[in-house]
Amino acid sequence: MTLAEFWTTAATSVGVAHGTATDGAVDLINRYSEPHRRYHNVDHVLAVVRHSAELAHDRSAVDKSVLTLAACAHDVVYDAKPGADERASAAWARRWLSGASERLITRVEQLVLATIEHKPSDDDLAPALLDADLAILGAAAERYDWYAAAVREEYAAVPEEMWRTGRAHVLRGMLEHDRLFTTADGFARWEAQARANVARELSGLQR
């Protein structure tokens, strides 16, 4: 399925009118296709949608739709402004989910907001979304290096020394956690490679 199909199918399944769902899908694609995006683009969000679905394969149909919608929306606003981007993305989801129940819309919003600090949420779907969002950390070394370079391009306005300091702080914080991936499947699939990749990037930043 395409990203537009994932969004439209999930949105209509929870009560959003088909016309609203397809219009939302158009806006979704346009935003993820913005020229300043190097990593946080259509390919990234499709990977998050698919990985999160794999990690939540045993959940109910409604839960799967909620997770798909949150995965689709989690980076829909991306201006390299951590925190503000996620809050704007959550607001975007609320706007385009008109017609769904308030409880469901709130769940999608809260899942998107959970990606700000990647900490556990009251919603037990959050681990699947958060692990899927971090799956790139556990990619093969060459793919990880591409990702790190692409994110640096997205923050091109940040001076090099400031970037190195800030990025190193983020990476050290990751390595201080007992585990990067909280689901059993995510841990088994990505943890070891992710720690090796993050440590290697951190070492390069500190030279």
URVENZI-V644443 format. One record per residue. N is the residue number from 1. RES is the residue in three letters. PHI is phi in whole degrees, 0 to 359 (999 if undefined). Layout:
BEGIN
n=N res=RES phi=PHI
n=N res=RES phi=PHI
END
This chain:
BEGIN
n=1 res=MET phi=999
n=2 res=THR phi=279
n=3 res=LEU phi=298
n=4 res=ALA phi=299
n=5 res=GLU phi=291
n=6 res=PHE phi=302
n=7 res=TRP phi=296
n=8 res=THR phi=298
n=9 res=THR phi=297
n=10 res=ALA phi=293
n=11 res=ALA phi=295
n=12 res=THR phi=293
n=13 res=SER phi=292
n=14 res=VAL phi=253
n=15 res=GLY phi=109
n=16 res=VAL phi=283
n=17 res=ALA phi=299
n=18 res=HIS phi=301
n=19 res=GLY phi=298
n=20 res=THR phi=294
n=21 res=ALA phi=296
n=22 res=THR phi=289
n=23 res=ASP phi=296
n=24 res=GLY phi=298
n=25 res=ALA phi=296
n=26 res=VAL phi=298
n=27 res=ASP phi=296
n=28 res=LEU phi=302
n=29 res=ILE phi=296
n=30 res=ASN phi=301
n=31 res=ARG phi=290
n=32 res=TYR phi=289
n=33 res=SER phi=260
n=34 res=GLU phi=302
n=35 res=PRO phi=294
n=36 res=HIS phi=281
n=37 res=ARG phi=279
n=38 res=ARG phi=247
n=39 res=TYR phi=243
n=40 res=HIS phi=279
n=41 res=ASN phi=237
n=42 res=VAL phi=301
n=43 res=ASP phi=299
n=44 res=HIS phi=298
n=45 res=VAL phi=292
n=46 res=LEU phi=297
n=47 res=ALA phi=297
n=48 res=VAL phi=294
n=49 res=VAL phi=302
n=50 res=ARG phi=289
n=51 res=HIS phi=295
n=52 res=SER phi=295
n=53 res=ALA phi=296
n=54 res=GLU phi=296
n=55 res=LEU phi=286
n=56 res=ALA phi=243
n=57 res=HIS phi=297
n=58 res=ASP phi=260
n=59 res=ARG phi=274
n=60 res=SER phi=292
n=61 res=ALA phi=299
n=62 res=VAL phi=294
n=63 res=ASP phi=300
n=64 res=LYS phi=297
n=65 res=SER phi=293
n=66 res=VAL phi=301
n=67 res=LEU phi=295
n=68 res=THR phi=299
n=69 res=LEU phi=296
n=70 res=ALA phi=294
n=71 res=ALA phi=298
n=72 res=CYS phi=299
n=73 res=ALA phi=271
n=74 res=HIS phi=297
n=75 res=ASP phi=235
n=76 res=VAL phi=295
n=77 res=VAL phi=255
n=78 res=TYR phi=217
n=79 res=ASP phi=238
n=80 res=ALA phi=57
n=81 res=LYS phi=235
n=82 res=PRO phi=306
n=83 res=GLY phi=91
n=84 res=ALA phi=295
n=85 res=ASP phi=298
n=86 res=GLU phi=294
n=87 res=ARG phi=294
n=88 res=ALA phi=292
n=89 res=SER phi=293
n=90 res=ALA phi=297
n=91 res=ALA phi=293
n=92 res=TRP phi=299
n=93 res=ALA phi=300
n=94 res=ARG phi=302
n=95 res=ARG phi=297
n=96 res=TRP phi=270
n=97 res=LEU phi=258
n=98 res=SER phi=305
n=99 res=GLY phi=113
n=100 res=ALA phi=280
n=101 res=SER phi=290
n=102 res=GLU phi=300
n=103 res=ARG phi=298
n=104 res=LEU phi=292
n=105 res=ILE phi=300
n=106 res=THR phi=297
n=107 res=ARG phi=300
n=108 res=VAL phi=298
n=109 res=GLU phi=304
n=110 res=GLN phi=293
n=111 res=LEU phi=294
n=112 res=VAL phi=298
n=113 res=LEU phi=295
n=114 res=ALA phi=296
n=115 res=THR phi=281
n=116 res=ILE phi=296
n=117 res=GLU phi=245
n=118 res=HIS phi=53
n=119 res=LYS phi=246
n=120 res=PRO phi=306
n=121 res=SER phi=242
n=122 res=ASP phi=294
n=123 res=ASP phi=274
n=124 res=ASP phi=284
n=125 res=LEU phi=276
n=126 res=ALA phi=303
n=127 res=PRO phi=304
n=128 res=ALA phi=295
n=129 res=LEU phi=293
n=130 res=LEU phi=294
n=131 res=ASP phi=296
n=132 res=ALA phi=297
n=133 res=ASP phi=295
n=134 res=LEU phi=265
n=135 res=ALA phi=303
n=136 res=ILE phi=302
n=137 res=LEU phi=298
n=138 res=GLY phi=264
n=139 res=ALA phi=285
n=140 res=ALA phi=303
n=141 res=ALA phi=306
n=142 res=GLU phi=297
n=143 res=ARG phi=294
n=144 res=TYR phi=298
n=145 res=ASP phi=297
n=146 res=TRP phi=299
n=147 res=TYR phi=301
n=148 res=ALA phi=299
n=149 res=ALA phi=292
n=150 res=ALA phi=293
n=151 res=VAL phi=295
n=152 res=ARG phi=301
n=153 res=GLU phi=298
n=154 res=GLU phi=293
n=155 res=TYR phi=252
n=156 res=ALA phi=300
n=157 res=ALA phi=287
n=158 res=VAL phi=276
n=159 res=PRO phi=303
n=160 res=GLU phi=304
n=161 res=GLU phi=296
n=162 res=MET phi=294
n=163 res=TRP phi=299
n=164 res=ARG phi=301
n=165 res=THR phi=295
n=166 res=GLY phi=292
n=167 res=ARG phi=294
n=168 res=ALA phi=298
n=169 res=HIS phi=298
n=170 res=VAL phi=297
n=171 res=LEU phi=293
n=172 res=ARG phi=299
n=173 res=GLY phi=299
n=174 res=MET phi=298
n=175 res=LEU phi=291
n=176 res=GLU phi=283
n=177 res=HIS phi=287
n=178 res=ASP phi=299
n=179 res=ARG phi=210
n=180 res=LEU phi=276
n=181 res=PHE phi=245
n=182 res=THR phi=265
n=183 res=THR phi=280
n=184 res=ALA phi=298
n=185 res=ASP phi=293
n=186 res=GLY phi=297
n=187 res=PHE phi=298
n=188 res=ALA phi=295
n=189 res=ARG phi=280
n=190 res=TRP phi=235
n=191 res=GLU phi=301
n=192 res=ALA phi=299
n=193 res=GLN phi=294
n=194 res=ALA phi=297
n=195 res=ARG phi=296
n=196 res=ALA phi=295
n=197 res=ASN phi=296
n=198 res=VAL phi=297
n=199 res=ALA phi=298
n=200 res=ARG phi=292
n=201 res=GLU phi=296
n=202 res=LEU phi=300
n=203 res=SER phi=301
n=204 res=GLY phi=294
n=205 res=LEU phi=289
n=206 res=GLN phi=270
n=207 res=ARG phi=287
END
